[in-house]
């Protein structure tokens, strides 16, 4: 669970990077979403979740990329 939240945070960062600097409303929403996701990750780890091994994290990131890119074609 925590790794999923970390990956969502990185995905939100990519959106923030592309967002026009003047779009303060959207930026505020994405930043709040990042805070929420970070909190979810903390709660998951404090609730007994364990960090995943590096290969599993990489596989999850690769699958996420495949799903994100394929969504553009659907």
DRENPA-3360 file (N, C-alpha, C; in nm, 2 decimals, always signed):
BEGIN
1 = XXXXXXXX = +0.08/-0.12/+0.00/+0.00/+0.00/+0.00/+0.09/+0.13/+0.00 ~ +0.19/+0.13/+0.09/+0.27/+0.25/+0.10/+0.34/+0.28/-0.04 ~ +0.39/+0.17/-0.10/+0.46/+0.19/-0.23/+0.37/+0.25/-0.33 ~ +0.24/+0.21/-0.34/+0.14/+0.26/-0.43/+0.13/+0.41/-0.41 ~ +0.12/+0.45/-0.28/+0.11/+0.59/-0.25/+0.23/+0.67/-0.29 ~ +0.35/+0.61/-0.27/+0.47/+0.68/-0.32/+0.47/+0.70/-0.47 ~ +0.42/+0.60/-0.54/+0.42/+0.62/-0.68/+0.32/+0.72/-0.73 ~ +0.20/+0.73/-0.66/+0.10/+0.83/-0.69/+0.16/+0.97/-0.67;
9 = XXXXXXXX = +0.24/+0.98/-0.56/+0.31/+1.11/-0.53/+0.40/+1.15/-0.65 ~ +0.48/+1.06/-0.70/+0.56/+1.08/-0.81/+0.48/+1.12/-0.94 ~ +0.37/+1.06/-0.96/+0.28/+1.09/-1.07/+0.23/+1.23/-1.05 ~ +0.18/+1.26/-0.94/+0.13/+1.40/-0.91/+0.24/+1.50/-0.93 ~ +0.37/+1.47/-0.89/+0.48/+1.56/-0.92/+0.50/+1.59/-1.07 ~ +0.48/+1.48/-1.15/+0.49/+1.50/-1.30/+0.38/+1.60/-1.35 ~ +0.26/+1.59/-1.29/+0.16/+1.68/-1.33/+0.19/+1.82/-1.28 ~ +0.24/+1.84/-1.16/+0.28/+1.97/-1.11/+0.39/+2.03/-1.20;
17 = XXXXXXXX = +0.48/+1.95/-1.25/+0.59/+2.00/-1.33/+0.53/+2.06/-1.47 ~ +0.42/+2.00/-1.51/+0.37/+2.04/-1.64/+0.26/+2.16/-1.63 ~ +0.22/+2.18/-1.51/+0.12/+2.28/-1.48/+0.17/+2.42/-1.50 ~ +0.10/+2.51/-1.56/+0.14/+2.65/-1.57/+0.16/+2.71/-1.43 ~ +0.26/+2.79/-1.42/+0.29/+2.85/-1.28/+0.17/+2.94/-1.23 ~ +0.09/+2.99/-1.32/-0.02/+3.08/-1.29/-0.14/+3.00/-1.24 ~ -0.15/+2.87/-1.27/-0.27/+2.79/-1.23/-0.26/+2.76/-1.08 ~ -0.28/+2.85/-1.00/-0.27/+2.83/-0.85/-0.37/+2.74/-0.80;
25 = XXXXXXXX = -0.49/+2.75/-0.85/-0.60/+2.66/-0.80/-0.57/+2.51/-0.82 ~ -0.53/+2.48/-0.94/-0.49/+2.34/-0.97/-0.37/+2.29/-0.89 ~ -0.27/+2.38/-0.88/-0.15/+2.35/-0.81/-0.19/+2.32/-0.66 ~ -0.28/+2.40/-0.60/-0.32/+2.38/-0.46/-0.39/+2.24/-0.45 ~ -0.47/+2.21/-0.54/-0.54/+2.08/-0.54/-0.44/+1.96/-0.54 ~ -0.35/+1.97/-0.64/-0.25/+1.86/-0.65/-0.16/+1.85/-0.53 ~ -0.12/+1.97/-0.47/-0.04/+1.97/-0.35/-0.11/+1.90/-0.23 ~ -0.24/+1.93/-0.22/-0.32/+1.87/-0.12/-0.33/+1.72/-0.14;
33 = XXXXXXXX = -0.34/+1.68/-0.27/-0.35/+1.54/-0.30/-0.22/+1.47/-0.26 ~ -0.10/+1.54/-0.28/+0.03/+1.48/-0.24/+0.03/+1.46/-0.09 ~ -0.01/+1.56/-0.02/-0.01/+1.55/+0.13/-0.10/+1.43/+0.17 ~ -0.21/+1.42/+0.11/-0.30/+1.31/+0.15/-0.24/+1.17/+0.12 ~ -0.18/+1.16/+0.00/-0.11/+1.04/-0.03/+0.01/+1.00/+0.06 ~ +0.08/+1.11/+0.10/+0.19/+1.08/+0.19/+0.14/+1.04/+0.33 ~ +0.03/+1.10/+0.37/-0.03/+1.05/+0.49/-0.08/+0.91/+0.48 ~ -0.14/+0.87/+0.37/-0.18/+0.73/+0.35/-0.06/+0.64/+0.36;
41 = XXXXXXXX = +0.05/+0.67/+0.30/+0.17/+0.59/+0.31/+0.22/+0.57/+0.45 ~ +0.22/+0.68/+0.53/+0.26/+0.68/+0.66/+0.17/+0.59/+0.75 ~ +0.04/+0.60/+0.73/-0.05/+0.52/+0.80/-0.03/+0.37/+0.77 ~ -0.01/+0.34/+0.64/+0.01/+0.20/+0.60/+0.13/+0.14/+0.67 ~ +0.24/+0.22/+0.67/+0.37/+0.17/+0.73/+0.35/+0.16/+0.88 ~ +0.29/+0.26/+0.95/+0.26/+0.25/+1.09/+0.17/+0.14/+1.13 ~ +0.08/+0.10/+1.03/-0.01/-0.01/+1.06/+0.05/-0.15/+1.04 ~ +0.18/-0.15/+1.02/+0.24/-0.28/+1.00/+0.29/-0.32/+0.86;
49 = XXXXXXXX = +0.26/-0.23/+0.77/+0.31/-0.25/+0.63/+0.46/-0.25/+0.63 ~ +0.52/-0.32/+0.53/+0.66/-0.33/+0.52/+0.70/-0.27/+0.38 ~ +0.82/-0.21/+0.38/+0.88/-0.16/+0.25/+0.90/-0.28/+0.16 ~ +0.87/-0.26/+0.03/+0.88/-0.37/-0.06/+1.02/-0.38/-0.11 ~ +1.07/-0.49/-0.16/+1.20/-0.50/-0.22/+1.21/-0.42/-0.35 ~ +1.33/-0.37/-0.38/+1.36/-0.29/-0.50/+1.30/-0.35/-0.62 ~ +1.32/-0.48/-0.65/+1.26/-0.53/-0.78/+1.11/-0.52/-0.79 ~ +1.04/-0.54/-0.68/+0.90/-0.53/-0.67/+0.85/-0.38/-0.70;
57 = XXXXXXXX = +0.92/-0.29/-0.64/+0.90/-0.15/-0.67/+0.91/-0.11/-0.81 ~ +1.02/-0.16/-0.87/+1.05/-0.14/-1.02/+0.94/-0.20/-1.10 ~ +0.90/-0.32/-1.07/+0.79/-0.39/-1.15/+0.66/-0.31/-1.13 ~ +0.63/-0.26/-1.02/+0.51/-0.18/-1.00/+0.51/-0.05/-1.08 ~ +0.63/+0.01/-1.08/+0.64/+0.13/-1.16/+0.63/+0.11/-1.30 ~ +0.68/+0.00/-1.35/+0.67/-0.04/-1.49/+0.52/-0.07/-1.53 ~ +0.46/-0.14/-1.45/+0.32/-0.17/-1.48/+0.23/-0.04/-1.47 ~ +0.26/+0.04/-1.38/+0.19/+0.17/-1.37/+0.21/+0.25/-1.50;
65 = XXXXXXXX = +0.33/+0.25/-1.55/+0.36/+0.33/-1.68/+0.28/+0.27/-1.79 ~ +0.28/+0.14/-1.80/+0.20/+0.07/-1.91/+0.05/+0.10/-1.90 ~ +0.00/+0.10/-1.78/-0.15/+0.13/-1.76/-0.17/+0.28/-1.80 ~ -0.09/+0.37/-1.75/-0.11/+0.51/-1.78/-0.10/+0.54/-1.93 ~ +0.00/+0.48/-1.99/+0.02/+0.51/-2.14/-0.09/+0.44/-2.22 ~ -0.14/+0.33/-2.18/-0.24/+0.26/-2.26/-0.38/+0.33/-2.24 ~ -0.39/+0.40/-2.13/-0.52/+0.47/-2.11/-0.54/+0.58/-2.21 ~ -0.43/+0.64/-2.26/-0.44/+0.74/-2.37/-0.50/+0.68/-2.50;
73 = XX = -0.48/+0.56/-2.52/-0.53/+0.49/-2.64/-0.67/+0.43/-2.63 ~ -0.72/+0.43/-2.51/-0.85/+0.37/-2.50/-0.96/+0.47/-2.51;
% end
